[in-house]
Amino acid sequence: MSDNRRVGQVKEVTSLSNPIVKDIRALAMKKFRDQQNAFMAEGLKLVIDAFDLGWTIRTLVFAKAQRGNPTVEKIAARTVAAGGLVLEASEKVLGAITRRDNPQMVVGVFQQRWAALKDIRPADGDVWIALDRVRDPGNLGTVIRTADAVGAKGVILVGETTDPFSVETVRATMGSVFAVPVARAGVEAFLAWGKGVQATFVGTHLKGSVDYRTVDYAKGPVVLVMGNEQQGLPDELAASCDALIRIPQAGRADSLNLAVATGVALYEIRRHALPVVGKDEN
């Protein structure tokens, strides 16, 4: 594709009343994300990661100051080649889109992608995280990022949860939203799925009788079931678990933040699969 052809397909926008800009700004609301089956990701690295992982881009917006940046120009060309729209925007427009005073210089609008629960069949060594009614976008984003870091296979959202494609959640994932499959299901569908797969279901519970460090997680796939931030794991989900674990605390706090607790448990579950960094093998 020639540079002339690519540049000719870049549309310059400076007005907040531009219909395309209005549509992108509307993605801040879940109703419009659902209607458009789309979401927004900020930052050049995230956009490149999404491309490399095969996500479908609809619109690329970059700051006028980035004109001539070879990496941005390459991403713009890839967007056009994929049938997407490229907008060169003023900083005012980018600030309005991202709702930030110091916006990222590149923003991408992508098609949402969901994993189908029925297609998830955990294999030996796999770890999945099931989150019951997670409410906080920061918690969900951090769990997705942590799942990516430890090599977990994906996240299953159970019940009414916060949106993994909200601007706040996507920011908190630091790009891991593109690498970690996310599925969703009602409680009954999740329980039915659990009965049909061969996996050890482990739930964290304040009344758990088993120290999380004493369970053998190396035998087969594991599904880590985490409860809601305020109410913890409901009885129905707790009863479906093969083991209820607890994370001991020595201080005055009687519980951990959801994302922190999930991270602590995940690293223990994946301990056998994560090599010790710098260990002398001689």
C-alpha positions as CSV (number, residue, x, y, z in Angstrom):
1,M,0.0,0.0,0.0
2,S,1.5,3.4,-1.0
3,D,1.9,6.2,1.4
4,N,-0.3,8.4,-0.7
5,R,-3.2,6.0,-0.5
6,R,-2.8,5.6,3.2
7,V,-2.6,9.3,3.9
8,G,-5.6,9.9,1.7
9,Q,-7.6,7.6,4.0
10,V,-6.8,9.4,7.2
11,K,-9.6,11.8,8.3
12,E,-8.7,14.8,10.3
13,V,-11.1,15.7,13.2
14,T,-11.0,18.8,15.3
15,S,-14.6,19.2,16.5
16,L,-16.2,17.5,19.4
17,S,-19.5,17.5,17.5
18,N,-18.2,15.2,14.8
19,P,-20.5,12.2,14.7
20,I,-17.7,9.7,14.8
21,V,-16.1,11.4,17.8
22,K,-19.6,11.3,19.5
23,D,-19.8,7.6,18.9
24,I,-16.4,6.9,20.4
25,R,-17.1,9.1,23.4
26,A,-20.4,7.2,23.9
27,L,-18.3,4.0,24.5
28,A,-17.7,5.3,28.1
29,M,-21.3,4.0,28.8
30,K,-22.0,0.3,28.9
31,K,-25.3,0.7,27.0
32,F,-23.4,2.0,24.0
33,R,-20.6,-0.5,24.3
34,D,-23.2,-3.3,24.2
35,Q,-25.1,-1.7,21.3
36,Q,-21.9,-1.2,19.2
37,N,-20.3,-4.4,20.5
38,A,-17.1,-2.3,20.8
39,F,-14.8,-0.8,23.4
40,M,-11.9,1.6,23.6
41,A,-8.2,1.0,24.5
42,E,-5.7,3.7,25.1
43,G,-2.0,3.7,24.3
44,L,0.2,2.7,21.4
45,K,1.5,-0.4,23.1
46,L,-2.1,-1.7,23.8
47,V,-3.1,-1.1,20.2
48,I,-0.1,-2.9,18.8
49,D,-0.7,-5.8,21.3
50,A,-4.3,-6.1,20.1
51,F,-3.2,-6.2,16.5
52,D,-0.6,-8.8,17.2
53,L,-3.2,-11.0,19.0
54,G,-5.7,-10.8,16.1
55,W,-8.3,-8.4,17.5
56,T,-10.5,-6.6,15.1
57,I,-9.9,-2.8,15.1
58,R,-12.7,-0.5,14.0
59,T,-11.2,2.9,14.5
60,L,-7.7,4.3,15.2
61,V,-7.4,7.8,16.6
62,F,-4.0,9.4,16.9
63,A,-2.8,12.9,17.9
64,K,-1.8,15.3,15.2
65,A,1.6,15.6,16.9
66,Q,2.2,11.9,16.1
67,R,2.1,12.5,12.4
68,G,5.4,11.2,11.0
69,N,6.0,8.8,13.9
70,P,7.0,5.6,12.0
71,T,5.3,3.2,14.5
72,V,2.0,5.2,14.4
73,E,2.1,5.4,10.7
74,K,2.6,1.6,10.5
75,I,-0.4,1.0,12.8
76,A,-2.5,3.4,10.7
77,A,-1.6,1.5,7.6
78,R,-2.5,-1.8,9.3
79,T,-5.8,-0.3,10.4
80,V,-6.7,0.8,6.9
81,A,-5.7,-2.6,5.5
82,A,-8.0,-4.3,8.0
83,G,-10.9,-2.1,6.9
84,G,-10.8,0.3,9.8
85,L,-11.1,4.0,10.0
86,V,-8.1,6.3,10.9
87,L,-8.6,9.6,12.6
88,E,-6.0,12.3,13.1
89,A,-7.3,14.3,16.1
90,S,-6.5,17.4,18.0
91,E,-5.4,17.0,21.6
92,K,-8.7,18.6,22.7
93,V,-10.6,15.8,20.9
94,L,-8.4,13.1,22.4
95,G,-8.9,14.6,25.8
96,A,-12.6,14.5,25.4
97,I,-12.6,10.9,24.1
98,T,-10.4,9.6,27.0
99,R,-11.8,12.0,29.6
100,R,-8.2,12.8,30.6
101,D,-6.3,16.1,30.8
102,N,-3.2,14.4,29.5
103,P,-4.6,11.8,27.1
104,Q,-2.7,9.0,25.4
105,M,-1.6,9.9,21.9
106,V,-3.1,6.8,20.4
107,V,-6.6,5.3,21.0
108,G,-8.1,2.2,19.4
109,V,-11.7,1.1,19.1
110,F,-12.0,-2.7,19.0
111,Q,-14.7,-5.2,18.6
112,Q,-15.6,-7.0,21.8
113,R,-14.6,-10.7,22.0
114,W,-16.1,-13.2,24.5
115,A,-15.1,-16.8,25.1
116,A,-18.0,-19.3,25.1
117,L,-18.4,-21.1,28.4
118,K,-19.5,-24.3,26.6
119,D,-16.2,-24.4,24.6
120,I,-14.0,-24.2,27.8
121,R,-12.6,-27.6,28.6
122,P,-9.8,-27.2,31.0
123,A,-6.8,-29.5,30.3
124,D,-4.2,-30.8,32.7
125,G,-2.2,-27.9,34.2
126,D,-4.8,-25.3,33.2
127,V,-6.0,-22.7,35.7
128,W,-9.2,-20.7,35.2
129,I,-10.5,-18.0,37.6
130,A,-14.3,-17.6,38.2
131,L,-15.3,-14.3,39.7
132,D,-18.7,-14.1,41.4
133,R,-20.5,-10.7,40.9
134,V,-17.2,-8.7,40.9
135,R,-18.2,-5.0,41.1
136,D,-15.0,-2.9,41.0
137,P,-13.4,-2.3,37.5
138,G,-10.0,-1.9,39.1
139,N,-10.3,-5.3,40.8
140,L,-11.5,-7.0,37.6
141,G,-8.7,-5.4,35.5
142,T,-6.1,-6.3,38.1
143,V,-7.3,-10.0,38.2
144,I,-7.2,-10.2,34.4
145,R,-3.6,-8.7,34.4
146,T,-2.6,-11.2,37.2
147,A,-4.1,-14.1,35.3
148,D,-2.0,-13.1,32.3
149,A,1.2,-12.8,34.5
150,V,0.8,-16.3,36.0
151,G,-0.2,-18.0,32.8
152,A,-3.8,-18.7,33.8
153,K,-6.0,-19.7,30.8
154,G,-8.8,-17.2,31.4
155,V,-11.5,-15.6,33.5
156,I,-15.2,-16.6,33.9
157,L,-17.5,-13.9,35.1
158,V,-20.4,-15.3,37.1
159,G,-23.7,-13.4,37.6
160,E,-24.0,-9.6,37.3
161,T,-20.5,-8.3,37.1
162,T,-18.7,-5.1,36.1
163,D,-17.9,-4.8,32.4
164,P,-14.5,-6.1,31.4
165,F,-14.6,-3.7,28.5
166,S,-15.2,-0.6,30.4
167,V,-12.5,2.1,30.1
168,E,-11.5,1.7,33.7
169,T,-11.2,-2.1,33.5
170,V,-9.3,-2.0,30.3
171,R,-6.9,0.5,31.8
172,A,-6.4,-1.7,34.9
173,T,-5.5,-4.7,32.7
174,M,-2.6,-2.8,31.1
175,G,-3.3,-4.6,27.9
176,S,-3.9,-8.1,29.3
177,V,-7.6,-7.8,28.3
178,F,-6.3,-8.7,24.8
179,A,-4.4,-11.8,26.0
180,V,-6.8,-13.4,28.5
181,P,-10.0,-15.0,27.3
182,V,-13.1,-13.8,29.3
183,A,-16.4,-15.7,29.5
184,R,-19.6,-14.9,31.3
185,A,-22.4,-17.0,32.7
186,G,-25.3,-17.0,35.2
187,V,-24.9,-19.0,38.4
188,E,-26.9,-22.0,37.2
189,A,-25.1,-22.2,33.9
190,F,-21.7,-22.0,35.6
191,L,-22.7,-24.8,38.1
192,A,-23.9,-26.9,35.2
193,W,-20.7,-26.3,33.3
194,G,-18.7,-27.2,36.4
195,K,-20.4,-30.6,36.7
196,G,-19.5,-31.4,33.1
197,V,-15.7,-30.7,33.3
198,Q,-12.9,-32.6,35.0
199,A,-11.3,-30.0,37.3
200,T,-10.7,-29.2,40.9
201,F,-12.8,-26.3,42.0
202,V,-11.2,-24.3,44.8
203,G,-13.0,-21.5,46.6
204,T,-11.6,-18.9,48.9
205,H,-13.7,-18.5,52.0
206,L,-13.3,-16.8,55.4
207,K,-14.6,-20.1,56.9
208,G,-12.3,-22.2,54.8
209,S,-10.8,-25.0,56.7
210,V,-7.8,-25.6,54.5
211,D,-4.7,-23.4,54.4
212,Y,-4.2,-22.3,50.8
213,R,-0.6,-23.4,50.9
214,T,-1.4,-27.0,51.8
215,V,-3.4,-28.0,48.7
216,D,-1.8,-30.0,45.9
217,Y,-2.7,-27.9,42.9
218,A,-0.6,-29.9,40.4
219,K,-3.1,-32.7,40.0
220,G,-5.2,-31.8,36.9
221,P,-6.8,-28.5,36.0
222,V,-7.9,-26.0,38.7
223,V,-10.8,-23.5,38.7
224,L,-10.3,-20.8,41.4
225,V,-13.7,-19.5,42.5
226,M,-13.6,-16.0,44.1
227,G,-16.5,-14.3,45.9
228,N,-17.9,-10.8,45.7
229,E,-16.0,-7.9,47.3
230,Q,-18.6,-7.3,50.0
231,Q,-20.4,-10.6,50.5
232,G,-17.7,-13.2,49.7
233,L,-18.6,-16.5,48.2
234,P,-22.3,-17.4,48.3
235,D,-23.3,-20.8,49.8
236,E,-24.4,-22.1,46.4
237,L,-21.0,-21.6,44.9
238,A,-19.1,-22.6,48.0
239,A,-21.0,-25.9,48.1
240,S,-19.9,-26.7,44.5
241,C,-16.2,-26.4,45.4
242,D,-14.0,-29.4,46.1
243,A,-12.0,-27.4,48.7
244,L,-12.6,-24.2,50.5
245,I,-9.3,-22.5,51.3
246,R,-8.3,-19.6,53.5
247,I,-5.4,-17.1,53.4
248,P,-4.2,-16.6,56.9
249,Q,-3.7,-13.0,58.2
250,A,-1.5,-12.1,61.2
251,G,-2.6,-8.4,61.5
252,R,-5.9,-6.7,62.5
253,A,-7.3,-7.0,59.0
254,D,-9.8,-9.9,58.7
255,S,-9.8,-10.0,54.9
256,L,-7.9,-9.1,51.8
257,N,-8.9,-7.0,48.7
258,L,-10.4,-9.3,46.1
259,A,-7.6,-8.7,43.5
260,V,-4.9,-9.2,46.1
261,A,-6.4,-12.4,47.4
262,T,-6.8,-13.7,43.9
263,G,-3.2,-12.9,43.1
264,V,-1.9,-14.6,46.3
265,A,-3.9,-17.7,45.5
266,L,-3.0,-17.8,41.8
267,Y,0.7,-17.6,42.5
268,E,0.4,-20.5,44.9
269,I,-1.7,-22.6,42.5
270,R,0.9,-21.9,39.7
271,R,3.9,-22.3,41.9
272,H,4.9,-25.7,40.4
273,A,4.7,-24.2,36.9
274,L,6.7,-21.1,37.5
275,P,10.5,-21.5,37.6
276,V,12.5,-20.0,40.3
277,V,14.2,-17.0,38.8
278,G,18.0,-17.0,39.2
279,K,18.1,-20.4,40.8
280,D,21.5,-22.1,40.5
281,E,20.8,-25.3,38.5
282,N,24.3,-26.8,39.0
